[in-house]
């Protein structure tokens, strides 16, 4: 008998998909880039999340702030199936800001 091939949907705890940022700054599409995750502004295509590497239940890498043009250390983590906690830190982690993004699709 031929082997059964199961196609698994994206795991419920996966950040892959489109997310609405806080303050209606636009949506970000998170997708795989090699063995990491990258996030792109849906409107402009600008890279927002850069080379996020999975570490247990979170991903760490860089986040780009389009307003300042700077990149900061960042961590993202799922908070349930439809919420993503996004944190960015400057100055070696002394100043951290966070948002909760909501899943669009």
Sine and cosine of phi, psi and omega as CSV:
sin_phi,cos_phi,sin_psi,cos_psi,sin_omega,cos_omega
0.00,0.00,0.60,-0.80,0.03,-1.00
-0.92,0.39,0.53,-0.85,0.00,-1.00
-0.92,0.39,0.63,-0.78,0.07,-1.00
-0.98,0.21,0.75,-0.66,0.04,-1.00
-0.94,-0.35,0.91,-0.42,0.00,-1.00
-0.99,-0.12,0.76,-0.65,0.06,-1.00
-0.98,-0.22,0.94,-0.35,-0.06,-1.00
-0.99,0.10,0.70,-0.71,0.12,-0.99
-0.93,0.36,0.23,-0.97,0.06,-1.00
-0.84,0.54,0.71,-0.71,-0.02,-1.00
-0.85,0.52,0.49,-0.87,-0.04,-1.00
-0.87,0.49,-0.47,0.88,-0.03,-1.00
-1.00,-0.10,0.36,0.93,-0.01,-1.00
-1.00,-0.05,0.68,-0.73,0.05,-1.00
-0.99,0.15,0.03,1.00,0.02,-1.00
-0.89,0.46,0.68,-0.74,0.01,-1.00
0.71,-0.70,-0.27,-0.96,-0.02,-1.00
-0.94,-0.35,0.72,-0.69,-0.09,-1.00
-0.81,-0.58,0.63,-0.77,0.10,-1.00
-1.00,-0.04,0.82,-0.58,0.02,-1.00
-0.98,0.22,0.24,-0.97,0.07,-1.00
-0.94,0.35,0.37,-0.93,0.07,-1.00
0.88,0.47,0.40,0.91,0.05,-1.00
0.76,0.65,0.67,0.74,0.03,-1.00
-0.99,0.15,0.02,1.00,0.00,-1.00
0.90,-0.44,0.16,-0.99,-0.02,-1.00
-0.99,-0.15,0.46,-0.89,0.03,-1.00
-0.83,-0.56,0.77,-0.64,0.05,-1.00
-0.99,-0.14,0.88,-0.48,0.01,-1.00
-0.98,-0.18,0.78,-0.63,-0.01,-1.00
-0.61,-0.79,0.22,-0.97,0.04,-1.00
-0.95,0.31,0.64,-0.77,0.19,-0.98
-0.73,-0.68,1.00,-0.04,-0.15,-0.99
0.94,0.33,-0.74,-0.67,0.02,-1.00
-1.00,-0.06,0.23,0.97,-0.01,-1.00
-0.88,-0.48,0.00,-1.00,0.10,-1.00
-0.90,-0.44,0.58,-0.81,0.10,-1.00
-0.75,-0.66,0.49,-0.87,0.01,-1.00
-0.81,-0.59,0.69,-0.73,-0.06,-1.00
-0.83,-0.56,0.65,-0.76,0.10,-1.00
-0.90,0.43,0.80,-0.60,-0.05,-1.00
-0.90,0.44,-0.64,0.77,-0.06,-1.00
-0.95,0.31,-0.69,0.73,-0.16,-0.99
-0.95,-0.31,-0.29,0.96,-0.08,-1.00
0.98,0.20,0.02,1.00,0.00,-1.00
-0.91,0.41,0.67,-0.74,0.01,-1.00
-0.97,0.24,0.83,-0.55,-0.04,-1.00
-0.96,-0.27,-0.74,0.67,0.06,-1.00
-0.98,-0.22,0.77,-0.63,-0.17,-0.99
-0.86,-0.50,0.89,-0.45,0.13,-0.99
0.75,0.66,0.83,0.55,0.01,-1.00
-0.98,0.21,0.86,-0.51,-0.06,-1.00
-0.97,-0.24,0.75,-0.66,-0.05,-1.00
-0.95,0.32,0.73,-0.69,0.12,-0.99
-0.70,-0.71,0.98,-0.21,-0.09,-1.00
0.84,0.54,-0.87,-0.49,-0.10,-0.99
-0.99,-0.13,0.24,0.97,0.02,-1.00
-0.68,-0.74,0.15,-0.99,0.01,-1.00
-0.81,-0.59,0.66,-0.75,0.00,-1.00
-0.82,-0.58,0.56,-0.83,0.01,-1.00
0.04,-1.00,-0.68,-0.73,-0.01,-1.00
-0.85,-0.53,0.48,-0.87,0.13,-0.99
-0.84,-0.54,0.66,-0.75,-0.02,-1.00
-0.98,-0.18,0.76,-0.65,0.06,-1.00
-0.99,-0.17,0.97,-0.26,-0.04,-1.00
-0.88,0.48,-0.46,0.89,-0.02,-1.00
-0.92,0.40,-0.70,0.71,-0.04,-1.00
-0.99,-0.11,-0.30,0.95,-0.07,-1.00
0.98,0.21,0.17,0.99,-0.06,-1.00
-0.97,-0.25,0.37,-0.93,0.10,-1.00
-0.95,-0.31,0.60,-0.80,-0.01,-1.00
-0.75,-0.66,0.42,-0.91,0.14,-0.99
-0.88,0.48,0.64,-0.77,-0.10,-1.00
-0.61,-0.79,0.46,-0.89,0.13,-0.99
-0.72,-0.69,0.69,-0.73,0.13,-0.99
-0.84,-0.55,0.55,-0.83,0.00,-1.00
-0.49,-0.87,0.64,-0.77,0.04,-1.00
-0.95,0.31,0.65,-0.76,0.12,-0.99
-0.83,-0.56,0.99,0.17,-0.14,-0.99
1.00,0.09,-0.04,-1.00,-0.11,-0.99
-0.96,0.26,-0.42,0.91,-0.18,-0.98
-0.82,-0.57,0.33,0.94,0.04,-1.00
-0.69,-0.72,0.66,-0.75,-0.03,-1.00
-0.79,-0.61,0.87,-0.50,0.05,-1.00
-1.00,0.09,0.87,-0.50,-0.05,-1.00
-0.89,-0.45,0.84,-0.54,0.01,-1.00
-0.82,-0.57,0.63,-0.78,0.08,-1.00
-0.77,-0.64,0.67,-0.74,-0.05,-1.00
-0.81,-0.59,0.63,-0.78,0.06,-1.00
-0.90,-0.44,0.26,-0.96,0.06,-1.00
0.81,0.59,0.77,0.64,0.10,-0.99
0.92,0.39,0.40,0.92,0.06,-1.00
0.99,-0.10,0.02,1.00,-0.01,-1.00
-0.94,0.33,-0.57,0.82,-0.01,-1.00
-0.86,-0.51,0.93,-0.38,-0.01,-1.00
-0.86,-0.52,0.66,-0.75,0.09,-1.00
-0.83,-0.56,0.49,-0.87,-0.02,-1.00
-0.67,-0.74,0.39,-0.92,0.09,-1.00
-0.69,-0.73,0.38,-0.93,0.19,-0.98
-0.92,-0.39,0.88,-0.47,0.02,-1.00
-1.00,-0.05,0.56,-0.83,-0.01,-1.00
-0.96,-0.29,0.65,-0.76,-0.03,-1.00
-0.93,0.36,0.73,-0.68,0.11,-0.99
-0.99,-0.15,-0.70,0.72,0.04,-1.00
-0.41,-0.91,0.00,0.00,0.00,0.00
